[in-house]
Amino acid sequence: MSEKRIENQIKGFLDSIGAWHIKTHGSMFSKAGTPDIVACVKGKFVAIEVKQPGGIVSELQKAHIHLIQNAGGVAFVAYSLKEAKKYLEEFNLV
């Protein structure tokens, strides 16, 4: 399954639970390595790096995920909608 399709599934799920979210794009307005989806779920900052199965997370992406986690946010890599839901459930966000 393509990364774009997984991303769209995750965004659709976030919509279904009433979460606010945006898709980040590499531009002058976002830092390189910023996770693909930034959301607010039940008042919690959530950042999701989306990869297709077998996709590789860059060191810069890993660093951003750790920075977000250290700042008290939820950040993770999801290779499927099922995996994204699992992480959100672990943080009691669904």
Secondary structure as UniProt FT lines:
FT   HELIX           3..16
FT   TURN            17..18
FT   STRAND          20..23
FT   TURN            28..29
FT   TURN            32..33
FT   STRAND          37..41
FT   TURN            42..43
FT   STRAND          44..50
FT   TURN            53..54
FT   HELIX           59..70
FT   TURN            71..72
FT   STRAND          74..78
FT   HELIX           81..90
FT   TURN            91..92
//
